Amino acid sequence: MYMEWARFHKTDENGRHYFQTYSFPHTWAAVTPKEPGTGRISEAAALAYSIICAAPRLTM
């Protein structure tokens, strides 16, 4: 499965800059609506996808 990465610029309480990075399946990114003007998925969607991908899979 191909993974896609999304980076979001952040600033901490001390004014230092960093990037928050999320990974999720490429196929999910392809079908997710993009934010107007940026062509990127939202940070909320990226966070949700990364949590879902990291969740343990149940096997029957």
N, C-alpha and C positions, 0 to 999 in steps of 0.2 A: 504494500500500500504506500503510495506516494504521500508525503507529508508536506504541508505548506506552513510557512512561518509568518507571523504578523508581529511587527514591532510598534510600540506606542511610546512616545516620548513622555517622560515624567520628570518631576522635580520634587525632591524630598523637603522636609521641613527646614533643613539647613541650607537650602538653595542649590544643592548639588543635582546635576542632571544625570539621568540614566534612562535606559530603555527597558520596558517590560515586554518580554517576548512570550508568545504563545504558539504552540504547534497543534495542528489538527489535520485530518485527512483532506487531501486536495479536492476530492469529489464533493465534500461538504462545502468547501469554499466556492466551488464553481456554481452551486445552486443557491447560495445565500445572497439575498438582496444587498447591493452595495450602497454606501452612503453617498448622497448627491455631492458632486463636485470633487470627490476624492477617488472614487472607483475602488474603495477598500471596504471590507466588512467592518462592522462596528466593534469597538473594544468589548462591549458586552457579549456579542456573539462569539468573538474569539475566546473570551474567558469561559463561556459556557461550553463551547466545543472542546477546549483543552481539559476541562473537568470531566466531561463525558468520556473522552478518549482515555483518560487516566484511570477511570473507574474499572474495577476488576470485572472481567467477563464471567457470567455464570454459564456453566456448561451442563447440559442435561444428559 
